[in-house]
Amino acid sequence: MNKKTLLTLIILVIAGVAYWAINKKPWGVNFKDIADFSIEDTAAIDKIFIADRNGMSTVLEKTGPQTWIINGNKLADFSKIQLLLETVKTMKVLRPIPENEHNTAVGDLATRGIKAEFHSKGGIVKTIYVGSATREENGTYMLIENSAKPYAVHIPGFFGFLTPRFISDSLIWRDRTVFNYNSENIKSIAFNYHEVSKSFVINNQNIQKPILLNANNQVKPITDVQFLKYYIASFKQLNFDGYDENQNQSLIDSIKTVAPICNIVITETTGALKQLTLYTKAIDKHTKKVIDEATGKEIGYDTERYWAFLNNDKSLMLVQQYNFGKVLKTINDFK
């Protein structure tokens, strides 16, 4: 055997040993090129974990056919759950990432990527890392865990990127329902105003003949019982608009030092209570009406939105007059 042949054999042996050492666990991981991003059977998904690079994370768990719970204690907005599951069911690879774009995609996933784990029956079905929009903004950088290559992913027929559907902020996932009752499920409605003379209670134990009472629990005669029944039926699909983005504790403390506009308490026929407390909101850049047309003077507060707290939740919410105006009545409105 000449020296040239011997050298060639030595090189082949070294290359073989190196390949075995890299791919043999635990010394290395054999990454594959995985491009199957969709999950066909999304109905089987019963838990979703989403986390971002800023330390924010959310756990969503299925507790019923259309019921999901956030972090074990808050009701999730089922429409957002549906949108996410529909997204992972229908998204497909738009194109591979070319060499001149590879570093951009990997850098984006490393610095801004969102991790999304989809579970079923105690096991992980798929883990996807979701990045930002591609250069042409018609796809989203994505990588499947243990895959060697990122891809541009899209939903056929949809122009845009998919990142906003993978939400790590638990507040955004929350169901926004405040009151959503059928009349027969309401035992009473109580409005407790800071100005006590405006306060009232509606006793709805006899749904055919509800009773109006003042703050002193005195029955107030009304001529139009049908209007009172219509009012009770208005506590349907009343939702809050959103949350204070920063959940600034100093702002929350400041709001609570002022007397609320009113406190609304719904007692259900089951005995359960739901309570909403409304506070005046200061004018900000989103306020549309700042001048009183009759006087020409600045109003000094937002007439279209209120700060609010629901039950004992400490999260600061926004409630719109547009949505709640039909039920924000005083006792004088029933005369």
C-alpha positions in Angstrom: 0.0 0.0 0.0 1.6 3.3 -1.1 1.6 6.5 1.0 -1.1 8.2 -1.1 -3.6 5.3 -0.6 -2.9 5.2 3.1 -3.4 8.9 3.5 -6.8 8.6 1.7 -7.9 5.8 4.0 -6.9 7.8 7.1 -8.9 10.8 5.9 -12.0 8.7 5.3 -11.7 7.1 8.7 -11.4 10.5 10.4 -14.3 11.9 8.5 -16.4 8.8 9.5 -15.5 9.1 13.2 -16.3 12.9 13.1 -19.7 12.3 11.5 -20.5 9.6 14.1 -19.3 11.8 17.0 -21.4 14.8 15.9 -24.6 12.9 15.3 -24.3 10.4 18.2 -26.3 11.4 21.2 -25.6 12.9 23.7 -22.7 14.5 21.9 -24.9 16.0 19.2 -28.4 16.4 17.8 -29.3 15.2 14.4 -31.3 18.1 13.1 -33.6 17.5 10.2 -35.1 19.7 7.5 -38.8 19.8 8.8 -41.2 21.8 6.7 -44.6 20.5 7.9 -45.9 23.4 9.9 -49.6 22.7 9.9 -51.6 20.6 12.5 -54.4 18.7 10.8 -56.3 17.6 13.8 -56.7 20.9 15.8 -59.8 19.5 17.5 -57.5 17.3 19.5 -55.4 20.2 20.8 -56.2 20.7 24.5 -53.3 22.9 25.7 -51.3 25.7 24.1 -48.2 27.4 25.6 -46.9 30.6 24.1 -43.9 32.6 25.2 -41.8 35.5 23.8 -38.2 36.7 24.3 -39.3 39.3 26.8 -40.3 36.7 29.4 -44.0 37.0 28.8 -45.9 33.7 28.6 -49.4 32.3 28.5 -50.9 28.8 29.1 -54.2 28.1 27.4 -56.1 25.0 28.5 -59.3 23.5 27.0 -62.0 22.7 29.6 -65.0 22.3 27.4 -66.1 22.3 23.7 -65.9 26.1 23.5 -64.2 26.9 26.8 -60.6 27.6 27.4 -58.9 28.9 30.5 -55.9 31.3 30.7 -53.2 30.4 33.2 -55.6 28.3 35.2 -58.0 31.0 36.3 -59.4 33.4 33.6 -61.8 32.7 30.8 -60.3 33.0 27.3 -61.8 34.7 24.3 -62.9 31.6 22.3 -62.9 33.6 19.0 -59.1 34.2 19.4 -58.6 30.5 20.2 -60.5 29.6 17.0 -58.4 32.0 15.0 -55.1 30.5 16.3 -56.2 26.9 15.7 -57.5 27.8 12.2 -54.2 29.4 11.5 -52.0 26.4 12.5 -54.4 24.1 10.5 -54.2 26.1 7.2 -50.7 27.6 7.2 -48.3 26.3 4.6 -44.8 26.9 3.4 -44.7 29.9 1.1 -41.1 29.4 0.1 -37.7 28.2 1.4 -35.3 30.8 2.8 -32.6 31.6 0.2 -29.0 31.8 1.4 -28.8 35.6 1.1 -31.8 35.8 3.5 -30.9 33.0 5.9 -29.0 35.2 8.5 -31.9 37.7 8.5 -34.5 34.9 9.2 -32.3 33.2 11.9 -31.5 36.5 13.6 -35.2 37.5 13.7 -36.2 34.2 15.2 -33.4 34.4 17.7 -34.2 37.9 18.9 -37.9 38.3 18.4 -39.2 34.8 18.0 -42.3 33.5 19.8 -42.4 29.9 20.9 -45.7 28.1 20.5 -46.2 24.6 21.9 -49.4 22.7 20.9 -50.3 19.8 23.2 -52.8 16.9 23.1 -53.5 14.4 25.8 -50.4 15.2 27.8 -47.9 15.2 24.9 -46.5 17.9 22.6 -47.9 17.6 19.1 -45.7 20.4 17.6 -43.4 23.3 18.7 -43.1 26.2 16.3 -41.0 29.3 16.6 -42.7 32.3 15.0 -40.8 35.3 13.8 -41.6 38.6 12.0 -42.8 39.3 8.5 -40.7 38.4 5.5 -39.2 41.1 3.4 -42.2 41.2 1.0 -44.5 41.1 4.0 -46.7 38.3 2.6 -45.2 35.6 4.8 -43.8 34.9 8.3 -40.5 33.5 9.3 -41.0 30.2 11.1 -39.0 27.3 12.4 -40.1 23.9 13.7 -38.2 22.7 16.8 -35.3 20.4 15.9 -35.4 21.6 12.3 -32.3 22.7 10.5 -34.0 25.4 8.3 -36.5 28.2 8.8 -39.1 28.9 6.1 -41.4 31.6 5.0 -44.9 30.5 5.9 -48.3 31.8 4.9 -52.0 31.0 4.6 -53.0 30.6 1.0 -55.2 33.4 -0.1 -54.3 35.6 2.9 -52.0 38.5 2.4 -50.1 39.5 5.5 -48.1 38.0 8.3 -49.3 35.7 11.0 -47.3 36.8 14.1 -50.1 38.8 15.7 -52.2 35.6 16.1 -49.5 34.0 18.4 -50.2 36.1 21.5 -48.0 35.8 24.6 -49.8 38.5 26.6 -52.4 36.8 28.8 -54.5 40.0 29.1 -55.1 40.1 25.3 -56.4 36.5 25.4 -59.1 37.3 28.0 -62.8 37.1 27.2 -64.2 40.6 27.1 -67.7 39.8 28.3 -68.9 41.9 31.2 -72.7 41.2 31.2 -74.4 38.7 28.9 -77.7 37.6 30.5 -81.1 36.4 29.4 -83.8 38.3 31.5 -84.9 35.1 33.2 -81.4 34.6 34.7 -81.4 38.0 36.4 -82.7 38.2 39.9 -81.9 41.9 40.5 -80.0 44.8 39.1 -78.5 47.5 41.4 -77.0 50.8 40.4 -75.2 52.5 43.3 -74.3 56.0 42.3 -72.0 58.4 44.1 -74.9 60.8 43.9 -77.3 58.6 46.0 -80.4 60.2 44.6 -79.7 58.6 41.2 -79.4 55.1 42.6 -82.0 52.3 42.0 -82.6 48.6 42.3 -84.8 46.5 40.0 -86.2 43.4 41.5 -86.8 40.8 38.8 -87.9 37.8 40.8 -91.3 38.0 39.0 -90.1 38.5 35.5 -93.6 39.4 34.3 -93.8 42.2 36.7 -90.4 43.6 37.8 -90.3 46.2 40.6 -88.3 49.4 40.7 -87.0 50.6 44.1 -85.0 53.7 45.1 -81.9 53.9 47.3 -84.0 53.7 50.4 -85.5 50.5 49.2 -88.9 52.2 48.6 -91.0 50.9 45.7 -91.4 53.6 43.0 -94.5 53.3 40.8 -94.0 53.2 37.1 -96.5 53.4 34.3 -94.6 51.5 31.7 -93.6 48.0 33.0 -92.8 47.0 29.4 -90.0 49.6 29.3 -88.6 48.1 32.5 -88.7 44.6 31.1 -86.9 45.9 27.9 -84.3 47.5 30.1 -83.6 44.3 31.9 -83.2 42.5 28.5 -80.6 45.1 27.5 -77.9 43.4 29.7 -76.9 41.3 26.8 -73.5 41.2 25.0 -72.1 44.1 27.0 -68.3 43.9 26.6 -65.4 46.0 27.7 -63.2 47.7 25.1 -59.8 46.7 26.3 -57.2 47.0 29.0 -54.8 49.8 30.0 -51.8 48.7 28.0 -49.3 49.4 30.8 -51.4 48.4 33.8 -49.6 51.2 35.6 -50.0 50.6 39.3 -49.6 54.3 40.2 -52.5 55.1 37.8 -54.6 52.4 39.3 -53.9 53.7 42.8 -54.7 57.2 41.7 -58.1 56.2 40.1 -59.1 54.4 43.3 -58.6 57.5 45.5 -61.6 59.1 43.7 -65.2 58.1 44.3 -66.5 56.0 41.4 -69.3 57.2 39.1 -71.3 54.1 40.0 -71.2 50.5 41.0 -73.3 48.1 39.0 -74.3 44.7 40.7 -76.1 42.0 38.9 -77.5 39.2 41.1 -78.2 36.0 39.1 -81.0 33.6 39.9 -78.4 31.2 41.1 -77.2 33.7 43.7 -74.0 34.5 42.0 -72.9 38.2 41.8 -71.2 40.2 39.0 -70.0 43.7 39.8 -68.7 46.5 37.6 -67.3 49.7 39.0 -67.0 52.7 36.7 -64.6 55.7 37.2 -64.2 59.0 35.3 -61.4 58.8 32.7 -59.1 61.8 32.0 -58.8 63.2 28.5 -56.0 61.7 26.4 -54.9 61.6 22.8 -57.7 59.2 21.9 -60.5 61.5 23.3 -62.7 62.8 20.5 -64.9 65.4 22.3 -63.0 67.8 24.6 -65.2 71.0 24.2 -68.8 71.4 25.4 -70.6 72.7 22.4 -73.2 74.5 24.5 -70.7 76.5 26.7 -67.6 76.4 24.5 -65.6 75.3 27.6 -63.3 72.3 27.9 -65.1 69.3 29.4 -62.2 68.1 31.5 -62.9 64.4 31.2 -63.6 61.7 28.6 -67.3 61.5 27.9 -67.0 58.4 25.7 -64.9 56.1 27.8 -64.6 55.1 31.4 -62.0 53.3 33.6 -63.5 50.2 35.1 -62.8 47.2 37.4 -64.8 43.9 37.1 -65.5 42.0 40.3 -62.3 41.7 42.4 -60.0 41.8 39.3 -57.2 44.4 39.8 -56.7 44.8 36.0 -57.7 48.2 34.7 -60.2 48.1 31.9 -61.7 50.5 29.4 -65.5 50.7 28.9 -67.2 52.6 26.1 -70.3 54.8 26.4 -71.2 53.5 22.9 -71.6 50.0 24.2 -72.9 50.7 27.8 -74.9 53.8 27.2 -78.2 51.9 26.8 -77.9 50.6 30.4 -76.3 53.6 32.2 -79.5 55.0 33.5 -80.6 56.7 36.7 -83.8 56.3 38.6 -85.2 59.4 37.0 -85.0 57.8 33.5 -87.7 55.4 34.5 -90.4 58.0 35.4 
